[in-house]
Amino acid sequence: MVLDDTSHLRVDRKSRAKIPANDIPYRPVEERLNDFEEAFHLYDLETIKVEASRCIMCHAPQPCVEACPLHNNIPLGLWYMSQGEVVKGIGVFHQTSGFSEVCGRVCPQEHLCEGACVIGKLRAPVHIGMLEASAATYERKTVGYPLPPQANTTGQKVAVVGSGPAGLLVAERLAKLGHSVTVYEAWSHPGGLLVYGIPNFKLDKEIPGYKIRYLEEKLDVKFVCNTRICAEGNPTLDDLLEEYDAVFLGTGAEIDASMRVPGEDLPGVHHATEYLVRLNLSHEMLPPDMRQNIEVEGKRVVVIGGGDTAMDCLRTSLRMKAEEVTCVYRRSEVEMPAGIKDKHLAEEEGARFEFLTVPTKFIPGEDGRVAAMECIRMRLGEPDSSGRRRPIPIEGTEFAMDVDLVVLAIGYWPDPLFKNTEPWLESDKWGLIKVDPETGETSREGVYAGGDNVNGPDLVVTALAGARKSAEAMAAYLERKRDGD
């Protein structure tokens, strides 16, 4: 019997609350710095059972469920796991997610489900993320990914633009309903952010790879790579609408932001995407213009920015044996948007932090490469539009830092192609696509969008939540279209 909720389960909450937490099994620092393998081990079956038993099955409203953008039924899933039924437990998560192997690894759970965990008010919260990742990986490696019932072919065709988390979710959900789905990807391999934006030490490439093979082999989803929709020589949105019954835009926000300071174009100053892609991917997966090496060994590396991408760049540099790796961030530690877990791991692995500091100029050495940067100290003023206190320069605090390599991890913008080439597709001044927040429908009939190209740079789980709404709305649209309404 599959339970719909946990309201009638009889549990000894006091006893469960006293069960000691099972620490996340991170690999030793000196070991993980020598490779790009995942920085942690997963729980074994017995640890899954014990850690899941720490959940006290809160009565509704359940804080962890409310804090999850996908609203996974976490208590129900953990109940099954605590009874030793790991596959059934992760099956509960699949009902709302389908990306548990990814989310369990990369979500900042301390800000989401674990941050809302009632047990966490007393001691360590239930390690929901590690349970989710461990259970999902166990399922894949033992019984395989669950296959859906075979749907009748509808004869309708859907184009998905972008193969990141949002695009893959829409492709999966619509293919399960019997629609023919083709995914267009600008990079040479499918996977989007999951492959090109997240380092291996956080998410092994086999995990999105397995998902993509599952979509191809079991659901007959087709992937067309090296195709940037609306770019010169490639199909336009009008072309797609002539061939397909509906289109989903999941193009993300992958254009690196610029600081617009002197010397930013010097050799040795890199944007985060280029840096992570060239150091985290095999040669054959890179586009030709990225196949030259970035020399890092023995260098003083500075990463500008305070988000998750900055932490990824810091930890990548340390694995490349940089002698000194420093994060420079314009606000204080309190305002840093990076996840607490990622920042702690970066510090543990050797990264230094310079807070309330902004570069104002990059200076070349005799060889023309960046050799130093001028900085100024900041103080915090009143909150700005982001809700964080605005950094204000302090006159007379200028100083210089010697550097050998700089990585700019200061944010991302959406691809401007749609804003510049599709006048009937409404977007805001930053190029973010305007959609109905309940359905993901754009200003063009039959075109839907979700993920970072709608929200701006955000979490994988947030992109999945928006894409799920779009998939549901697209399914209803296709049904109406099929019925002639």
C-alpha positions as CSV (number, residue, x, y, z in Angstrom):
1,M,0.0,0.0,0.0
2,V,1.3,3.5,-0.9
3,L,0.4,6.1,1.7
4,D,-0.9,9.4,0.5
5,D,0.3,11.3,3.6
6,T,1.9,10.7,7.0
7,S,-0.9,12.1,9.3
8,H,-1.9,8.7,10.7
9,L,1.5,7.2,11.1
10,R,2.3,6.3,14.7
11,V,5.9,7.3,15.5
12,D,7.7,7.9,18.8
13,R,8.8,11.4,18.1
14,K,10.8,11.8,21.3
15,S,12.9,8.7,20.5
16,R,13.4,9.7,16.9
17,A,14.5,13.2,18.0
18,K,17.3,11.7,20.1
19,I,18.8,9.6,17.3
20,P,22.3,11.0,16.6
21,A,22.9,12.5,13.2
22,N,24.9,10.7,10.6
23,D,27.5,13.1,9.3
24,I,27.8,13.6,5.5
25,P,30.7,11.4,4.6
26,Y,33.1,13.9,2.9
27,R,36.3,12.4,1.6
28,P,39.5,13.7,3.4
29,V,40.6,17.1,2.1
30,E,44.1,15.9,1.0
31,E,42.4,13.1,-1.0
32,R,39.7,15.0,-2.8
33,L,42.1,17.8,-3.8
34,N,44.0,15.4,-5.9
35,D,41.2,14.6,-8.3
36,F,37.9,15.9,-9.7
37,E,35.8,13.0,-8.3
38,E,32.8,13.7,-6.1
39,A,33.9,15.2,-2.8
40,F,31.7,12.9,-0.8
41,H,30.7,9.3,-0.4
42,L,27.0,8.3,-0.3
43,Y,25.2,6.7,2.6
44,D,25.0,2.9,2.6
45,L,21.7,1.2,3.1
46,E,21.9,0.9,6.9
47,T,22.8,4.6,7.2
48,I,19.9,5.6,5.0
49,K,17.6,3.7,7.2
50,V,19.0,5.2,10.5
51,E,19.2,8.8,9.2
52,A,15.7,8.7,7.7
53,S,14.5,7.5,11.1
54,R,15.5,10.9,12.6
55,C,12.5,12.5,10.8
56,I,9.7,13.0,13.3
57,M,6.9,13.0,10.7
58,C,5.6,16.5,11.5
59,H,1.9,17.1,11.1
60,A,0.8,19.3,8.2
61,P,1.8,21.9,7.3
62,Q,5.2,20.2,7.1
63,P,8.0,22.8,7.0
64,C,10.4,20.8,4.8
65,V,7.7,20.2,2.2
66,E,6.8,23.9,2.1
67,A,10.5,24.9,1.8
68,C,11.1,22.7,-1.2
69,P,10.3,24.5,-4.4
70,L,9.1,21.2,-5.9
71,H,7.1,20.4,-2.7
72,N,8.4,16.8,-2.5
73,N,6.6,14.7,0.1
74,I,9.8,14.4,2.1
75,P,8.3,12.8,5.3
76,L,6.5,10.1,3.4
77,G,9.6,9.3,1.4
78,L,11.7,9.2,4.5
79,W,9.2,7.0,6.3
80,Y,9.6,4.3,3.6
81,M,13.4,4.7,3.8
82,S,13.3,4.3,7.6
83,Q,11.5,1.0,7.2
84,G,14.2,-0.2,4.8
85,E,12.1,0.3,1.7
86,V,14.6,2.6,-0.1
87,V,13.3,2.3,-3.6
88,K,9.7,2.9,-2.6
89,G,10.9,5.9,-0.6
90,I,12.7,7.5,-3.5
91,G,9.7,6.7,-5.6
92,V,7.8,9.3,-3.6
93,F,10.3,11.9,-4.6
94,H,10.0,10.9,-8.2
95,Q,6.3,11.8,-8.2
96,T,7.2,15.5,-8.0
97,S,10.9,15.7,-9.1
98,G,12.5,12.9,-11.2
99,F,15.9,14.6,-10.6
100,S,16.7,13.3,-7.1
101,E,20.2,12.3,-8.0
102,V,20.9,15.8,-9.1
103,C,19.0,17.8,-6.4
104,G,20.2,15.7,-3.6
105,R,23.8,16.6,-4.6
106,V,23.6,20.3,-5.7
107,C,20.6,21.9,-3.9
108,P,21.6,24.2,-1.0
109,Q,19.4,22.2,1.4
110,E,20.5,24.4,4.4
111,H,18.4,27.2,2.8
112,L,15.6,24.9,1.8
113,C,14.3,21.6,3.3
114,E,17.0,21.1,5.9
115,G,16.9,24.7,6.9
116,A,13.2,24.3,7.7
117,C,13.6,20.9,9.5
118,V,12.1,21.0,13.0
119,I,14.9,18.7,14.3
120,G,17.4,21.3,13.1
121,K,16.1,23.7,15.7
122,L,17.6,21.4,18.4
123,R,20.5,19.7,16.7
124,A,21.7,18.8,13.2
125,P,18.7,18.6,10.8
126,V,17.9,15.4,9.0
127,H,20.3,15.2,6.1
128,I,17.6,15.1,3.5
129,G,19.8,15.9,0.6
130,M,22.2,13.1,1.2
131,L,19.3,10.7,1.8
132,E,17.8,11.7,-1.5
133,A,21.0,11.4,-3.5
134,S,22.0,8.1,-1.8
135,A,18.6,6.5,-2.3
136,A,18.3,7.7,-5.9
137,T,21.7,6.4,-6.8
138,Y,21.1,3.1,-5.1
139,E,17.9,2.7,-7.1
140,R,19.6,3.4,-10.4
141,K,22.5,1.0,-9.8
142,T,20.3,-1.8,-8.5
143,V,16.9,-1.9,-10.1
144,G,17.3,0.8,-12.8
145,Y,15.4,4.0,-13.4
146,P,11.6,3.4,-13.2
147,L,10.0,3.0,-16.6
148,P,6.6,4.7,-17.1
149,P,3.6,2.9,-18.6
150,Q,3.7,3.0,-22.4
151,A,1.6,5.9,-23.6
152,N,-0.2,5.9,-26.9
153,T,1.5,8.1,-29.5
154,T,-0.4,11.3,-29.9
155,G,1.2,12.3,-33.3
156,Q,2.0,15.7,-31.9
157,K,5.5,17.1,-31.9
158,V,7.2,19.3,-29.3
159,A,10.5,21.2,-29.6
160,V,12.5,21.9,-26.4
161,V,15.2,24.5,-26.7
162,G,18.0,23.9,-24.2
163,S,18.9,20.6,-22.5
164,G,19.6,21.9,-19.0
165,P,17.4,20.8,-16.0
166,A,14.3,22.7,-17.2
167,G,14.5,21.4,-20.7
168,L,15.1,17.8,-19.7
169,L,12.2,17.8,-17.3
170,V,9.8,19.1,-19.9
171,A,11.1,16.6,-22.5
172,E,10.6,13.7,-20.0
173,R,7.1,14.6,-18.9
174,L,5.8,15.3,-22.4
175,A,7.5,12.2,-23.9
176,K,5.8,10.1,-21.2
177,L,2.5,11.4,-22.5
178,G,3.2,10.1,-26.0
179,H,4.4,13.3,-27.7
180,S,7.3,13.2,-30.0
181,V,10.0,15.4,-28.4
182,T,13.1,16.9,-30.0
183,V,15.6,18.8,-27.8
184,Y,17.9,21.5,-29.4
185,E,21.2,22.2,-27.6
186,A,23.8,24.9,-28.4
187,W,26.7,23.0,-26.9
188,S,28.3,19.9,-28.5
189,H,26.7,17.5,-25.9
190,P,23.3,17.6,-24.2
191,G,23.0,18.4,-20.5
192,G,23.3,22.2,-20.3
193,L,24.1,23.5,-16.9
194,L,24.3,20.0,-15.4
195,V,27.3,19.1,-17.7
196,Y,28.8,22.5,-18.6
197,G,28.2,24.5,-15.4
198,I,28.6,22.2,-12.4
199,P,32.0,20.7,-11.6
200,N,32.5,17.0,-11.3
201,F,33.3,17.2,-7.6
202,K,29.8,18.3,-7.0
203,L,27.9,16.3,-9.7
204,D,29.5,13.4,-11.5
205,K,28.9,13.7,-15.3
206,E,27.5,10.1,-15.4
207,I,24.4,11.3,-13.6
208,P,23.0,13.7,-16.2
209,G,24.5,11.3,-18.8
210,Y,22.4,8.5,-17.5
211,K,19.3,10.7,-17.6
212,I,19.9,11.7,-21.2
213,R,20.5,8.1,-22.3
214,Y,17.2,7.1,-20.5
215,L,15.4,9.8,-22.4
216,E,16.9,8.7,-25.7
217,E,16.6,4.9,-25.3
218,K,13.4,4.5,-23.3
219,L,11.3,7.6,-24.2
220,D,12.6,8.1,-27.8
221,V,13.6,11.8,-27.1
222,K,15.8,13.1,-29.9
223,F,18.7,15.5,-29.2
224,V,20.1,17.9,-31.8
225,C,23.3,19.5,-30.6
226,N,25.5,22.3,-31.9
227,T,22.3,24.2,-32.8
228,R,21.7,27.6,-31.3
229,I,18.1,28.6,-32.1
230,C,17.8,32.0,-33.7
231,A,21.5,32.3,-34.4
232,E,22.6,32.8,-38.0
233,G,22.2,29.7,-40.0
234,N,20.1,27.9,-37.4
235,P,16.3,27.6,-37.1
236,T,14.3,30.5,-35.8
237,L,11.4,30.4,-33.4
238,D,9.0,30.8,-36.4
239,D,10.7,27.8,-38.0
240,L,10.1,25.7,-34.9
241,L,6.4,26.8,-34.7
242,E,5.9,25.7,-38.3
243,E,7.3,22.2,-37.6
244,Y,6.2,21.6,-34.0
245,D,2.9,21.8,-32.2
246,A,4.4,23.5,-29.1
247,V,7.8,24.9,-28.1
248,F,9.5,25.1,-24.7
249,L,12.4,27.6,-24.1
250,G,14.8,26.4,-21.4
251,T,17.8,28.3,-22.6
252,G,19.0,29.3,-19.1
253,A,21.1,32.3,-18.3
254,E,24.6,31.5,-19.4
255,I,26.1,34.8,-20.6
256,D,28.7,35.9,-18.1
257,A,28.3,39.4,-16.7
258,S,31.1,41.9,-17.1
259,M,32.7,44.2,-14.5
260,R,33.4,46.9,-17.0
261,V,36.7,48.0,-15.5
262,P,40.0,48.7,-17.2
263,G,42.1,45.6,-18.0
264,E,39.2,43.1,-17.9
265,D,40.2,41.9,-21.4
266,L,43.8,41.1,-20.4
267,P,45.1,37.6,-21.0
268,G,44.8,35.7,-17.7
269,V,41.4,37.2,-16.9
270,H,38.7,34.6,-17.5
271,H,34.9,34.5,-17.2
272,A,33.6,31.7,-14.9
273,T,31.8,29.7,-17.6
274,E,34.9,29.4,-19.8
275,Y,37.1,28.6,-16.8
276,L,34.8,25.9,-15.4
277,V,34.1,24.3,-18.8
278,R,37.8,24.2,-19.9
279,L,39.0,22.7,-16.6
280,N,36.1,20.3,-15.8
281,L,35.3,18.7,-19.2
282,S,37.1,16.2,-21.4
283,H,38.7,17.6,-24.6
284,E,36.2,16.0,-26.9
285,M,33.3,17.7,-25.2
286,L,34.7,21.2,-25.7
287,P,33.9,23.4,-28.6
288,P,37.0,24.0,-30.8
289,D,37.6,27.6,-29.5
290,M,37.9,26.3,-25.9
291,R,40.4,23.5,-26.4
292,Q,43.5,25.5,-25.4
293,N,44.7,24.9,-21.9
294,I,44.4,27.4,-19.0
295,E,47.7,27.3,-17.1
296,V,46.9,27.3,-13.3
297,E,49.5,25.3,-11.6
298,G,51.7,27.4,-9.2
299,K,49.6,30.5,-9.7
300,R,48.0,33.1,-7.4
301,V,44.3,32.8,-8.4
302,V,41.7,35.4,-7.5
303,V,38.0,34.7,-8.0
304,I,35.7,37.7,-8.0
305,G,32.2,37.1,-6.7
306,G,30.3,35.5,-3.8
307,G,27.9,33.0,-5.3
308,D,27.9,29.3,-5.8
309,T,29.7,29.7,-9.1
310,A,32.5,31.5,-7.4
311,M,32.8,28.7,-4.9
312,D,33.0,26.2,-7.8
313,C,35.8,28.3,-9.3
314,L,37.7,28.4,-6.0
315,R,37.5,24.7,-5.5
316,T,38.5,24.0,-9.2
317,S,41.6,26.2,-8.8
318,L,42.6,24.4,-5.7
319,R,42.4,21.1,-7.5
320,M,44.6,22.5,-10.3
321,K,47.3,23.0,-7.6
322,A,47.2,26.8,-7.4
323,E,49.5,28.0,-4.6
324,E,47.1,30.7,-3.3
325,V,43.4,31.0,-4.1
326,T,41.4,34.0,-2.9
327,C,37.8,35.0,-3.2
328,V,37.2,38.8,-3.4
329,Y,33.6,39.8,-2.6
330,R,32.2,43.3,-2.4
331,R,29.9,42.7,0.5
332,S,30.3,41.0,3.9
333,E,30.1,37.3,4.6
334,V,26.6,37.7,5.8
335,E,25.4,38.9,2.4
336,M,27.1,36.2,0.4
337,P,24.6,34.3,-1.8
338,A,26.7,31.1,-1.9
339,G,25.4,28.1,0.0
340,I,26.8,27.7,3.5
341,K,27.9,24.1,2.6
342,D,29.8,25.2,-0.5
343,K,31.6,28.0,1.3
344,H,32.6,25.8,4.1
345,L,34.0,23.2,1.7
346,A,36.0,25.9,-0.2
347,E,37.4,27.2,3.1
348,E,38.2,23.6,4.3
349,E,40.1,23.0,1.0
350,G,42.2,26.1,1.4
351,A,40.5,29.1,-0.1
352,R,40.9,32.5,1.5
353,F,38.3,35.3,1.5
354,E,38.6,39.1,1.2
355,F,35.3,40.6,2.0
356,L,34.1,44.2,1.4
357,T,36.6,44.5,-1.4
358,V,36.1,45.5,-5.1
359,P,38.6,45.4,-8.0
360,T,38.8,48.7,-9.9
361,K,41.5,47.9,-12.4
362,F,43.5,44.9,-13.8
363,I,47.2,45.6,-14.5
364,P,49.4,43.8,-17.0
365,G,52.9,42.6,-16.4
366,E,55.8,42.8,-18.9
367,D,54.4,39.8,-20.8
368,G,51.1,41.5,-21.3
369,R,49.2,39.1,-19.0
370,V,47.4,40.2,-15.8
371,A,49.9,40.6,-13.0
372,A,48.1,42.7,-10.4
373,M,44.7,44.3,-9.6
374,E,43.9,47.5,-7.9
375,C,41.1,47.3,-5.3
376,I,39.2,49.5,-2.9
377,R,37.6,48.6,0.5
378,M,33.8,49.0,0.9
379,R,31.3,49.7,3.6
380,L,27.7,48.6,3.7
381,G,24.9,51.2,3.3
382,E,21.2,50.8,3.0
383,P,19.6,47.7,1.4
384,D,19.3,47.8,-2.4
385,S,16.7,46.2,-4.7
386,S,18.1,42.7,-3.8
387,G,17.4,43.3,-0.1
388,R,21.1,43.2,0.7
389,R,23.0,46.2,2.0
390,R,24.5,48.2,-0.8
391,P,28.4,48.3,-0.9
392,I,29.8,51.8,-0.9
393,P,33.5,52.6,-1.6
394,I,35.6,54.0,1.2
395,E,37.9,56.8,-0.1
396,G,41.6,56.4,0.6
397,T,41.5,52.6,1.0
398,E,42.9,51.7,-2.4
399,F,45.4,48.9,-2.4
400,A,47.0,46.4,-4.9
401,M,47.0,42.6,-5.0
402,D,49.5,40.6,-7.1
403,V,47.7,38.0,-9.2
404,D,48.5,35.5,-11.9
405,L,45.0,34.6,-12.9
406,V,41.6,36.1,-12.3
407,V,38.2,34.5,-12.7
408,L,35.1,36.7,-12.9
409,A,32.1,34.9,-11.3
410,I,29.9,37.9,-10.9
411,G,26.6,36.7,-12.4
412,Y,24.9,35.7,-15.6
413,W,22.5,37.2,-18.1
414,P,20.1,35.3,-20.4
415,D,20.9,34.8,-24.1
416,P,20.0,38.1,-25.9
417,L,19.2,36.3,-29.1
418,F,15.5,36.0,-28.4
419,K,15.1,39.6,-27.2
420,N,16.9,40.8,-30.4
421,T,15.4,38.5,-33.0
422,E,11.9,37.7,-31.7
423,P,10.0,41.0,-31.3
424,W,6.7,39.1,-30.6
425,L,8.2,37.4,-27.7
426,E,7.9,39.7,-24.7
427,S,10.9,40.1,-22.4
428,D,12.0,42.6,-19.8
429,K,14.9,45.1,-20.1
430,W,17.4,42.4,-19.0
431,G,16.2,39.9,-21.6
432,L,14.3,37.7,-19.2
433,I,11.3,36.1,-20.9
434,K,7.9,37.2,-19.6
435,V,5.6,34.3,-18.8
436,D,2.4,33.6,-17.0
437,P,3.7,32.5,-13.6
438,E,1.1,29.7,-13.3
439,T,1.6,28.2,-16.7
440,G,5.0,29.4,-18.1
441,E,3.1,30.5,-21.2
442,T,4.9,33.4,-23.1
443,S,3.3,36.1,-25.2
444,R,3.4,33.8,-28.3
445,E,0.8,31.1,-28.5
446,G,2.2,27.6,-28.2
447,V,5.5,28.9,-26.7
448,Y,6.4,28.3,-23.1
449,A,9.5,29.0,-21.0
450,G,10.9,28.2,-17.7
451,G,14.1,28.2,-15.6
452,D,16.9,30.8,-15.5
453,N,15.8,32.5,-18.7
454,V,12.6,33.5,-16.8
455,N,13.8,33.8,-13.2
456,G,17.4,34.9,-13.8
457,P,20.3,32.9,-12.4
458,D,18.8,30.6,-9.7
459,L,18.8,27.1,-8.3
460,V,18.4,23.9,-10.3
461,V,15.4,23.0,-8.2
462,T,13.7,26.4,-8.9
463,A,14.2,25.8,-12.6
464,L,12.7,22.3,-12.3
465,A,9.6,23.8,-10.4
466,G,9.0,26.3,-13.2
467,A,9.5,23.7,-15.9
468,R,7.0,21.3,-14.2
469,K,4.3,24.0,-14.4
470,S,5.1,24.5,-18.1
471,A,5.0,20.8,-18.9
472,E,1.6,20.5,-17.3
473,A,0.3,23.6,-19.1
474,M,1.8,22.4,-22.4
475,A,0.1,19.0,-22.0
476,A,-3.2,20.7,-21.6
477,Y,-2.6,23.0,-24.6
478,L,-1.7,20.1,-26.8
479,E,-4.8,18.2,-25.7
480,R,-6.9,21.2,-26.6
481,K,-5.2,21.6,-29.9
482,R,-5.7,17.9,-30.7
483,D,-9.4,18.2,-29.9
484,G,-9.7,21.2,-32.2
485,D,-10.5,23.8,-29.5
